[in-house]
Amino acid sequence: MDEALRAVADPTRRAILRLVHDREVAAGEIASHFPSMSRPAVSQHLRVLAEADLVEVRPDGNRRLYRSRPEGLADAATFLGEMWADGLDRLKRAAEREDWPARTRRPRTAPPGGNDMTGHAGGVPRARPP
């Protein structure tokens, strides 16, 4: 599970997984989706995904075809699902408590003697120097 989570932490590898999600794709075609990246760099990303069991590789003549293995993410998905469900349960219990305070919006104020990011101290327009 740790390898899978580390592998999908990288945005390029997530993009590759989307490309190979529902079909086999040749390494060269995958690389063509990343024109600013060298082919060896794309190959390294594919290697990481394969080592994490997130893609399967099938030789086809002189090409290598890649396809996602959704079951490779099963343990990680189960773990994340449990964490998500636990968090939602805690939020639900907290919201259902009778002593849960109603959330109100407070007006925005400038820091004491500071600038409220509008260019005005304390929200009052400054006079322009003569």
N, C-alpha and C positions, 0 to 999 in steps of 0.2 A: 504494500500500500504506500509506503514512504516513497519508493521509486516512482510510482505513478503520480503522486502528488507533486513531487519535484519536477517531473517531466511536464506536467500540464501547467506548472507555474510560469513557464516561458510563453510569451504571446506568439512567437513564431511556431512553436510546437502545437499550440492550440489551433492556429490557422491551418497547419498541416493536417491535424486531425479532422478539421471541418472538410478539407479537400478529399480526404480518403474515407469519409464517414459512410457513404453508401455505395461506393464502387472502388474497383481496383484502379490505381493510378501509377503510371511509370514514374520513376525517380526524376527523369528529365522533365516531364510535364510538371511535377511538383516544383522543381527548381525554377521553371519558367514563371511561376507565380511570385518569385522573389528576385526580381532583376538586380536589386542592389546587393544581393548576397552571392558569395562565391558558391560554386557547386560543392566543394569540399565542406563548406559550412552547412549547407542544406543536408549533405550526407551525414554529418555529425548529428544534426537534429533528428534525422531518421533513425540513426543508430541508437540514440537515447530513447526514442519512442519504442523501438523494437526491444531493447533491453528491459524496459519497464512493462513489456507485454501489452502495449497499447496498440501496436500494429503488427500485422503478420506480413511477411515478405515471401513472395513467390517468384522464383526465376522464370523468365520467359525468353528463351534465346539469350541475347546479350543484354536484355533489360531486366530490371528488378521491379516487380509490381507490389505496391503497398495498399493495404486495406486496413481499416480500423478494426480493433478487437474490443467491442464494447464491454465484454466480460472482464477485460483487463482493468477497467475502472470500477468494477462491481464493489470490491472491498472499500475503496475510497468513497464511492457514492453512498454506500451503507453507513459508513462512519459519519460523513457530512450530513446525511439525512437524519441520523440520530441526534447529532449536535443541533441541527436546525430545529427539530421537533422539541428537544429539551428547552431550547431558548424560547420557542413559541409558547410552550406550556408555562414557563416562568412568567412570561409577559402576560399571558391570559390570567394567571392567578393574581398577579399584581394589579391588573386592571379591574378584576372583580372584587378586590378587597373594598370594604366599605370606607375605609379611611384613606383610600386613594385620593390624593388631592386633585382638584380640577386644575387643568393647566390653563393659565391665562397668559396672554401676550403682554409684555411690559413695553412701554414706549422706549424707543432708542434714545439714549442720552449720550452726550459727548463726555469723554473722560474729564475729570476736574482740571480746569485750566488747559484742556487739550483741544485738539482739532477733531471735529466729527467727520472728517474725510470729505466734507463738502467745501472745505476751504474756509470754514467759519468756525470761530471759537465758540463753543457752547451752543452752536446752532444759530447764532445771531450773525447776520452778515457784517463783515468788517468794512469799515469805511476805507475807501481807496486813498492813498496818500496823494497830496496835491502835486 
